[in-house]
Amino acid sequence: MNKILLFDSAMGTALIAAGQPAGTTSEEMNLTHPETVLEIHRENIRAGCDIVTSNSFGITPMIMRGEQEKALKLLTESMKIAKQAASEKENILACLEIGPSGILLGPYGDHSYEEVEEAFAVQAAAGSLAGADFIILETFADMEEIIRGGAAAGKASGLPVAASMTFNEGGRSFWGASPGEFAGEAKRSGFAAVGSNCTLAPEEMIPIIEEILAAAGELPVIAQPNAGKPVFKDQKTVYEITPEEFATGAELLIDLGISAIGGCCGTTPQMIGAVREIIDRRRK
């Protein structure tokens, strides 16, 4: 069978578990607690992942708020930390993560798509200088934002760009795009890979990935589901799915013919390790 690449687990979940101080963002941890971020990457590598993702998901909103200098400093540190972890073992890739703006864009918004293209371009250029092997845009609801932003990121960096949107159980993004529409547009726009992440548990993501695969053709497809649905228990938000349950669902996605799998909200290195065992068993 073709090699299945394994992404890492959720950085935000791990940082909270590691005692991220109140009032400190995940991205600020790159400067205030770099060893904590580095150790989370190392835990995922020990669990068997092939790709570590930079701790930079929230950088785009910072740039859109006018905090570009601080944002790019945090992004650069996040990429250096991911690259350091990747360099400690052979054949590990370090990926720059770029997240959405989180705001309404275009004629009905306060910012234009041209502005967000520039925000993606400066992130991509900085990430490339800091050693990124490729770029992934994740957790997008606005198809125009991810397509235009991804094109700008690729042009500014010269790196391959993967694009991943998030869809609800009804098969639509928050702004109404379908998985098939997105995959087709990503294919036409020259992305290196396409996929879906967040919102759904592994089993719930199956119809989303089926539709993406049908429209993607030869384009590699990535699936990074959540660890089920969160519940509020003992004054905390927790995910109750076990590593084995997550891996069982992940195998159903692998059976569809995807090229890469990983974890989004609530996932842990233990879950990545359980998926690693399945991937290795299937190769025998």
N, C-alpha and C positions, 0 to 999 in steps of 0.2 A: 504494500500500500504506500501511497505518498506520505512523506513526512508531515506530521502535524506539529506546527509550532505552538508552544505554550507560553502565553503571556502571564504576567504576575497577578497578584491579588490586589484588593483595594487598599491604597495608601491611607486614605482618610480614616478608614476603620481601624487600621493598625496604629496610626498616630494617636487616636483617641484611647485605644487600649493601652498605649505606652505612657499615657498621662499628659497629653497635650494640654498646656495651661489654658485656662479660660481667657478669652480675649486675644489669643494668638491664633492666626490663621495657619492652615496646613503649609502654605507657601512660605510663611515667615519662619517656620521650623527649619527650613534649609539654612538659615543664618543663625538662629538661636540654639538649635539642637541638631546640628548636621550629623552627629554620630548616631542619633536615633533614626534619622532617615536612612542613613547608610546601612544600619543593622537590619532595617526592614527589607531593603533590597537584598541583603545577604541571606536573610531567612527565606525569601522567595527563590533565590538561586539554589540554596541547599535543598529546598523542596523539589527542585527540578525544572524551574521555568527556563525558557530559552531567551526571553525578552524581559528586561526591566524597563519600566516607564518612569520618566522624570516626574517629580512632585511639583507640577506646574499647572494643574488644571484651572486654577482661579486667576491666572495672570491676565487674560483678555479683559475682564471687567475692570481691573486696575488701570490698564492702559486707557480704556474708554473713559475712565474718571479723571484722566489727566495725570496719573501717577506713573508715567512711562519709565522714568529713571529708576525708581525703586523696583518696579515690576521686572524690568530686564535684569537687574542685579539678582533678584530672587530666582528668576528663570535660569540665569547662567549658573548659579550655585546648584540649582536642582539638577541641571544637566551634568555638571562636573561630578556630583555625588553619584548619580546613576552610572556614569562612565567609569568612575573608580570601581564601583561594585562589579560592573561587567568585566573589567580588566583583570579581576582576580581569578577568573575561571575562563578556560578556552570556550570559544564559540557562543558567547553570550552577547546579545545585541542590546544596545542602549537606545531607547526610543524617546524622542521629544513629544510630550503630550501638550496639545493645545485645546483648550476648552472654549465653549461658546461665550459670546458677549453677555448673554442673559438679559438683553434688552430688546425692545421693539425697534426694528431698523426700517429704513426706506421712507416712503412719503408720509406714513402715519407715525413714524417714530421720531425720536430726538436726535438720532444719528443716522448717517447714510451708510450704504454698503461699501462705498469707497473708503470710508473711515475704518471700517472693520477689516477691509483688505489690507490697509496699511498696518493695522495692529497685528495681523497675522504675519505679514512680511517681516516686521522687525523682530518678532519672536523667532521665526524660522531662521533668520540670519544669525541671531545670537545663539540659538541652539546648535546650528551648524558649526559655528566657531568653537563652541564648547564640546564638540565631539559627537553629536547625535549621528546615529547610523541611518535613521529614517524618522519620519514624523507621523504621528497619528492624531487626527481630529476626532474627539469623542463626545458623546452625549449631546448631540445637536438635535434641535427640533425644527429649525428653520433651514429648509433645503437650499435656498439661495445663499444663505450665509455660509454653509459648509462648502458648497461648490465654488463660490467666488473666493472665499477665504483660503480654501485649499489650493486653488490655482495660484494665488498670490504667494502662499508659503512655498510652494514648489519652485516658483520662478525666483524667489529671493534667496533660496538656499541651494538649489540644485539637487535636493534630496528627494527620494521617493516619498509620496504622501499617501497614507491610508485614511479613509473617511468612514466614520461610524455614527449613525443616527440612533435615536432612541424612539421606540414605538410602544403604544399601549396595546392592551389585549384585543382591541378592535382593529388593529392593523394600521393605525395612523399615527403620525407624529402629532405633537401638540398643535402645529400649524397646518396639519391636514395632508401632509405628503404620505404616499404609500411606500412600502419597502421596494416594490418593483420600479416605481417612478424614480426613486432615489438611486437604486443600483444602475438603472439604465443611464441616468444622467452622469453618474460617477464614471461609468465605462466610457461614455462619449467624451468626457472631460479629461481623460488620461490619468486617472488615479491609479496607484499601484495595487490597491486592495480596497474592498468595501465591506461593511458589516453593520452589526447592531450591538449596542451595549445598554446596560442599565434597565430600570423599570420592571423587567420581567424575570421570573425564575427560569431555569434551563428548559423545563418542559413547556412553559408558556411561550418561550421564544421560538419553538419549532416552526409554527406557520410563518413567522416573520422571516426566518432564515430560508425556508423553502421558497418563498417569493423572491428573496434577494438572489438566491442561487439560480432561479429560473431566468432572471433578467441579466445576471452578471456575466454569463458566458464563461470565458476562460479566466476572468478576473478572480483572484483569490478572495475568499470570503472569511471574515472574522466574526466569531460570536463571543461576547463577554457578558453573560447574564449576571443578575444579582443572586445573592444567597437567599432566595425566596422573598417573602414579604416580612417587613420588620414588625415587631410587636413592642408595646410599651410595658415593661415589667420592672418592678422594684425601682421606679423612678428613672429608668434607663430604656433607651431604644435598643433592642437586641434582635438578632436573627437566629432562629432556632434550628435551621437546617443543619444537618451534620455533614462533615466532609464526605462521607460515603454517599449520602443522598445527593449532594451536589455533583459528585463525580458520576453517579448513575445517570443523572439528567444530562450532564455534559457529554456522556457517551452517545446519547440519543442524537445530540447535535452533530457529533463527529460522524455518526452513521449517515448523515445527510450528504456528506462530501465536502465539509468545510476545510479550510487550509490552516486555520489557527483558532485557538480557544483560550479563554482566560476568565478572569472574574472581575465583577464590578462591586457595587455596594454590598457590604456585609461579608465579603469573601475573605478568606484567611490563607496564609501559607500552607496550613494543613489541608485545606481544600485543593490547593494547587498540587500538593503532594499526592493526594488521592487521584487526581486526574492524570498525573504523571505515571502512576502505576498502571492505569488503564491504557494509556498510550503505549507504554513499553510492552505490556502484555499483548497488545494487538499486533505488534511488530514481529513477535516470535512465530 
